[in-house]
């Protein structure tokens, strides 16, 4: 059965994470994605090794782990937009495409005659998505920026890390470039909405994604705490600002996460820990009361958790349907029976390397499941096929343009 986005063509003019991640989601859903890269070097993340993906003999290959994580399912062409011949070729590709995603600095492509206003004249049905640090307007619109900058500006780092007075206190960024990841997902959502608009009207549109906006929107409850109270939330370490207990506890041999959001879970927890009286104590009888008296309650619960090991507590808590879990490293996460059952590690067949390991899409369709047949592309591997099919070039034309460094 045809994939949800089969028949759609996407031009991915992006580098690094946010834009390529969005384009990969579209490829997973069945769109034809053509990654358009700089001749000679390509996407910056092609050079961000080590580690590299290993070949059949166990040696480092040309493919970096950074690049492989966000570029499966794509074709690759090379094109120099800085020269008119390159810009003209891009316009030919645009004329036969549905979606363009770019993450150049604000105004860069418009100054080259490749902005939305110019390209929608060629293709009125074009959906054009720009992903930039600060969006297309505002005092910072021309500024460069990376994930950590947006985490800091948005307030995200101010609520991440141990609270003042605790060992290791201070603001922290997340362990993954979360704003880039969420930016790519918001871009994909925007594109899918624009496709529905186009289906209804016949017209494409422009999508402006600013990563600072993404970071602000992604704080969700934390921003709403501030908007409701006028008081900015502070760092709580691994604890929750309003729900208690919802944190990490030390055990006899490690640590364990326990997340209590309902009263019946709290009652079960107290019974399991051998302190049912804490379940009926008026100081702890509601979420609000536990929040007020957390400094009294948490040490009493923490003492009980030291009586057993993490694995034993995990099974006992699960048996009571109390939300809990270990703190795995990534190797342990891939070894987890639930993760293994869901098939989150996938090997994509590769003609040179044997296979390329990737993380599966979390989208599980009943009728049109995501498959994993197209590995991340070599730089420019599809130049001849794409430029012949979509731009009408001959093999000799492509050879001449390649010699001139245009493709």
C-alpha positions in Angstrom: 0.0 0.0 0.0 1.3 3.5 -0.9 2.9 5.4 2.0 1.0 8.5 3.4 3.2 11.0 1.6 3.9 8.9 -1.6 4.1 11.1 -4.7 5.3 14.2 -2.9 8.8 15.6 -3.6 10.8 17.5 -1.0 13.9 19.6 -1.6 16.0 19.5 1.6 18.4 22.4 1.5 19.4 22.0 5.2 22.4 21.2 7.3 23.1 19.7 10.7 20.0 18.6 12.7 16.7 20.6 12.7 16.0 20.8 8.9 17.4 17.4 8.0 15.5 15.8 10.9 12.2 17.3 9.5 13.0 16.1 6.0 13.8 12.6 7.3 10.3 12.4 9.0 8.8 13.2 5.5 11.0 10.5 3.9 9.9 8.0 6.6 6.3 8.8 5.6 7.0 8.1 1.9 8.0 11.4 0.3 10.8 11.5 -2.2 13.4 13.7 -0.4 16.3 15.2 -2.4 19.0 16.6 -0.2 20.7 19.5 -2.0 24.3 20.1 -0.7 27.4 22.1 -1.4 29.7 20.6 -4.0 32.8 19.1 -2.4 31.8 19.2 1.2 28.1 18.8 1.6 26.2 19.0 4.9 28.5 20.1 7.7 27.6 17.0 9.7 29.3 14.8 7.1 32.6 15.8 8.7 31.5 15.6 12.3 33.3 12.4 13.3 34.2 10.3 15.2 32.5 8.1 15.6 32.0 6.9 12.0 29.8 4.0 10.8 32.0 0.9 10.4 32.3 -1.0 7.1 32.2 -4.7 6.7 35.8 -5.1 7.8 35.2 -3.1 10.9 37.0 0.1 9.6 35.7 3.6 9.8 33.7 4.5 6.7 32.9 7.9 5.2 29.6 8.1 7.0 29.5 9.9 10.4 27.1 9.0 13.1 25.8 12.5 13.1 24.9 12.4 9.5 23.4 8.9 9.5 21.0 9.9 12.3 19.0 12.4 10.3 19.5 11.6 6.6 18.1 8.2 5.9 15.6 7.7 3.0 17.1 10.6 1.0 18.8 11.2 -2.4 21.7 13.6 -2.6 22.6 16.1 -5.3 25.2 18.9 -5.1 24.6 22.4 -6.3 26.4 25.8 -5.9 23.7 28.4 -5.3 26.3 31.1 -5.3 26.5 31.0 -9.1 23.6 31.7 -11.5 23.9 28.4 -13.2 23.3 26.7 -9.9 20.4 28.9 -9.0 18.8 28.2 -12.4 19.1 24.5 -11.8 17.5 24.8 -8.4 14.6 26.7 -9.9 14.1 23.8 -12.3 13.9 21.4 -9.4 11.5 23.7 -7.5 9.2 23.7 -10.5 8.7 20.0 -10.1 8.7 19.8 -6.3 6.1 20.1 -3.6 8.0 21.2 -0.5 11.3 23.1 0.1 12.9 23.1 3.5 15.9 25.4 4.2 17.8 26.6 7.3 20.1 29.3 5.9 20.4 32.5 7.9 17.4 34.8 7.5 17.4 36.5 4.1 20.2 34.6 2.6 18.2 32.7 -0.1 16.0 35.7 -0.8 19.1 37.8 -1.6 20.0 35.2 -4.2 16.5 35.2 -5.8 15.6 32.0 -4.1 13.2 33.2 -1.4 9.6 32.2 -1.2 8.2 35.2 -3.1 10.4 34.4 -6.1 10.0 30.6 -6.1 6.2 30.6 -5.6 6.0 32.5 -8.9 7.6 29.4 -10.5 5.4 27.0 -8.5 2.4 28.5 -6.8 1.7 25.1 -5.0 5.2 25.2 -3.3 5.3 24.8 0.5 8.4 26.7 1.6 9.6 26.1 5.2 12.4 28.2 6.7 14.0 27.1 9.9 16.2 29.8 11.5 17.5 30.7 14.9 15.2 33.6 15.6 12.6 33.6 12.8 12.2 36.0 9.9 11.4 39.1 12.0 12.6 40.9 15.1 15.8 42.4 16.5 17.7 39.1 16.5 16.5 37.9 13.1 19.9 38.3 11.4 21.8 36.7 14.3 23.4 33.2 14.1 22.5 30.8 16.9 22.9 27.2 18.0 20.8 24.9 20.2 22.5 25.9 23.5 21.9 29.6 22.8 18.2 29.0 22.5 18.1 26.8 25.6 19.7 29.7 27.5 17.6 32.5 26.0 14.3 30.7 26.4 14.8 29.9 30.1 15.1 26.2 29.5 18.5 26.0 31.1 17.3 28.0 34.1 15.0 25.1 35.1 17.4 22.3 34.2 20.0 21.2 36.7 20.5 20.9 40.4 19.1 23.7 42.6 21.3 26.3 44.2 23.0 24.9 47.3 23.2 21.4 46.0 26.4 19.7 44.7 26.8 20.4 41.0 24.3 23.3 41.2 23.9 25.5 38.2 22.0 25.8 34.9 22.4 22.9 32.5 21.6 22.2 28.8 19.9 19.0 27.9 22.0 16.0 26.9 20.7 16.2 23.3 20.1 19.2 21.1 16.5 19.2 22.1 15.6 22.5 20.5 16.9 21.4 17.1 14.9 18.1 17.5 11.7 19.8 18.5 12.3 22.4 15.8 12.4 19.7 13.2 9.2 18.2 14.5 7.4 21.5 14.6 8.5 22.1 11.0 7.1 18.7 10.0 3.8 19.5 11.7 3.7 22.9 9.9 4.4 21.2 6.5 1.6 18.6 7.0 -0.8 21.4 7.9 0.2 23.3 4.8 -0.3 20.2 2.7 -3.9 20.0 3.9 -4.4 23.8 3.2 -3.0 23.2 -0.3 -5.4 20.2 -0.8 -8.3 22.5 0.0 -7.2 25.6 -1.9 -4.6 24.6 -4.5 -2.1 27.1 -3.1 1.2 26.6 -1.2 2.4 28.9 1.6 5.4 30.0 3.6 6.3 28.6 7.0 8.5 30.5 9.4 10.0 28.4 12.2 12.2 30.2 14.7 14.1 28.0 17.1 13.8 30.4 20.0 10.1 30.3 19.5 10.3 26.5 19.5 12.2 26.5 22.8 9.7 28.8 24.4 6.7 26.8 23.2 8.3 23.6 24.4 8.5 24.7 28.0 4.8 24.1 28.2 3.9 23.8 32.0 6.9 25.8 33.1 6.0 28.8 31.1 2.4 28.4 32.3 3.5 28.3 35.9 5.2 31.7 35.3 2.2 33.1 33.4 -0.2 32.1 36.2 1.9 33.2 39.2 4.3 35.8 37.9 7.1 33.8 39.5 9.7 32.1 37.3 10.2 28.4 38.1 13.6 27.4 39.5 15.8 24.4 39.1 14.6 21.3 40.9 17.2 18.8 39.9 15.3 15.6 39.2 12.3 16.6 41.3 9.1 18.1 40.0 8.1 21.7 40.8 4.6 20.8 42.0 4.2 17.0 42.1 5.6 15.0 45.0 7.2 12.4 45.0 8.3 12.6 41.4 12.1 12.2 41.3 15.1 10.0 41.6 15.7 8.0 44.8 18.9 6.3 45.9 18.6 2.6 46.4 20.9 0.1 48.1 22.9 -0.4 44.9 22.0 2.5 42.6 19.1 4.9 41.7 15.5 4.6 40.6 12.9 7.0 39.2 9.5 7.1 40.9 6.7 9.3 39.5 3.6 9.6 41.6 0.8 11.7 40.0 -2.3 10.2 41.5 -3.5 9.5 45.1 -4.0 5.8 44.6 -0.4 5.5 43.4 0.8 7.4 46.5 -1.2 5.1 48.8 0.2 2.0 47.0 3.7 3.4 47.3 3.4 4.0 51.0 2.1 0.5 51.6 4.8 -1.1 49.6 7.5 0.9 51.4 6.1 -0.3 54.7 4.9 3.1 55.9 1.1 3.2 55.3 0.8 5.9 57.9 2.4 8.4 55.5 -0.5 7.7 53.2 -3.0 9.0 55.7 -1.0 11.7 57.4 -2.9 15.0 56.7 0.5 16.7 55.8 0.8 14.4 52.8 -2.8 13.6 52.0 -2.9 15.5 48.7 -0.6 16.7 45.9 -0.7 20.2 47.2 0.0 19.2 50.8 2.9 17.0 49.8 4.3 19.8 47.8 4.2 22.1 50.8 5.7 19.5 53.1 8.1 17.8 50.6 11.2 18.6 52.8 9.6 16.5 55.5 8.2 13.7 53.4 11.0 13.0 50.9 13.7 12.1 53.5 11.3 9.5 55.1 10.6 7.9 51.7 14.3 8.1 50.7 15.3 6.1 53.8 13.0 3.3 52.8 14.3 3.0 49.3 17.8 2.3 50.7 16.6 -1.0 52.0 16.6 -2.8 48.6 18.4 -2.7 45.3 17.2 -0.9 42.2 16.2 -4.0 40.2 14.2 -5.4 43.1 12.4 -2.1 43.7 11.7 -1.9 39.9 9.9 -5.2 39.9 8.0 -4.6 43.1 6.8 -1.2 41.9 5.8 -2.4 38.5 3.8 -5.2 40.1 1.8 -2.4 41.9 1.5 -0.5 38.6 3.4 2.4 40.1 5.2 4.5 37.4 9.0 3.9 37.8 12.1 3.1 36.0 15.9 2.8 36.1 18.3 5.5 34.8 19.8 3.6 31.9 22.8 4.6 29.8 22.0 4.4 26.0 23.5 0.9 25.7 21.3 -0.3 28.6 18.3 1.4 26.9 18.8 -0.5 23.7 19.1 -3.7 25.7 15.9 -3.1 27.6 13.3 -5.7 26.8 10.6 -3.2 25.9 12.9 -1.3 23.6 14.0 -4.5 21.9 10.4 -5.7 21.6 9.5 -2.4 19.8 12.4 -2.8 17.4 13.9 0.6 18.0 17.2 -0.4 16.6 17.1 -0.9 12.8 19.8 -2.0 10.3 19.4 -0.4 6.9 21.0 -2.5 4.1 23.9 -0.7 2.5 25.8 -1.8 -0.7 29.2 -0.7 0.6 29.0 -1.0 4.4 26.7 -4.0 4.8 24.3 -2.1 6.9 23.8 1.2 8.7 22.3 1.2 12.2 19.6 3.8 12.9 16.9 4.4 15.4 13.4 3.5 14.2 10.6 6.0 13.8 8.2 6.0 16.8 5.3 6.3 14.3 3.6 2.9 14.0 0.9 2.9 11.3 -1.4 -0.1 11.0 -1.7 0.1 7.2 1.4 1.9 5.9 4.3 1.1 8.3 7.6 2.9 8.0 10.2 0.8 6.3 14.0 1.2 6.2 15.4 0.5 2.8 17.2 3.6 1.8 20.4 4.4 3.7 21.9 7.9 4.1 23.3 9.0 0.7 26.8 9.6 -0.4 27.4 13.2 -1.4 26.0 13.9 -4.9 25.3 10.2 -5.6 22.1 11.1 -7.4 23.3 14.0 -9.5 23.0 12.4 -12.9 19.6 10.8 -12.2 18.0 13.8 -10.7 19.3 16.5 -13.0 18.4 14.3 -16.1 14.9 13.6 -14.9 13.9 17.0 -13.3 16.2 19.5 -15.0 16.4 18.0 -18.5 20.2 17.8 -18.5 22.2 15.3 -20.5 25.1 13.2 -19.1 27.5 15.5 -21.0 25.8 18.6 -19.4 26.2 17.1 -16.0 29.9 16.3 -16.6 30.5 19.9 -17.8 28.7 21.4 -14.7 30.6 19.0 -12.4 34.0 20.1 -14.0 33.0 23.7 -13.4 32.2 23.0 -9.7 28.5 24.0 -10.1 27.2 20.5 -9.2 
